[in-house]
Amino acid sequence: MPEQVQTVLDQYFARMNKDLPGLLEAFYLFGSISLASFQEGVSDLDFAAVTCRPLTEQEVKVLERIHFDLEKSRPKISLDGRYIWKADLESIEDQDCPYYYFNSGRLVGLERLSKNSVDAFQLKHYGMAIIGPSPQTFGYTIDWDVLTRNMKLNLEHYWLNWKRRAEKFPSLPYFGMLMKGWMIEWGVLGVSRIYYSIKERDLISKSGAGQYAMRHVPARWQPILRESIRLREGNSKSLYLNVFKRRQDALAYMDYMIKECLNE
């Protein structure tokens, strides 16, 4: 466990024990931390907290204060995650599971977790138990045919729309793809990660997805993949002499990769 992550967790559990004692039945980390690719200032700290009872309105307000204070004190590490009642999680095999979702120190709202989702797969197969039993003991199973269809829907809706906004002049994403390296790696490695999951029926870090793609796609995409991996790993010195060329390659690669995924 990275020292800075342990510090955030210590602060979090101290507040929970003080303000909401006895609420947590279990607590799991997943995402980049469980894939050995956590980077302070880049990666979120994803978690799933299992509660022993349904949350009251007052308890949700207390959680809002806790997350807001943690985000303010540790802005480089955002503790993002879900609060799930144990009984709801145990019924996920038969129905979607409701949870309260917190992101960047704020309550996003009440959402639902499907057993055939990337988050549910990550939690069960890569979750790190900080409190409670191993998540591998959870009773639900993932249907990868359904999960693959869900990922393709995500490509057709979220990623295609994201790419179209970035192509539209003079939109903010259009200029963002010229000036902000994180947008390049977000787009290129985001669709590469879905490509890996569809092909291998597993999960991988964003940098790992880029390296996998380099071994499986035509050579013309090597420069933008190398650029994206370097950006993800914190190297801001670009391999491109022209930001317009970099933007063009990133969007063309996304178009190519989305089509490859949808044709699988």
Buried (B, 14 or more C-beta within 10 A) or exposed (E): EBEBBEBBBEBBBEBBEEEBEEBBBBBBBBBBBBBEBBBBEBBBBBBBBBBEEEBEEEBBEBBBEBBBBBBEEBEEBBBBBBBBBBEBBBBBEEEBBBBBBBBEBEBEEEEEBBBBBBBBBBBBBBBBBBEBEEBEEBEBEBEBEEBBEBBBEBBEEEBBEBBEBBBEEEEEBBBBBEEEBEBBBBBBBBBBBBBBBBBEEEBBBBBBBBBBBBEEBEEEBEBBBBBBBBBBBEEEEBEBEEBEEBBEBBBEBBBBBBEBBEEE
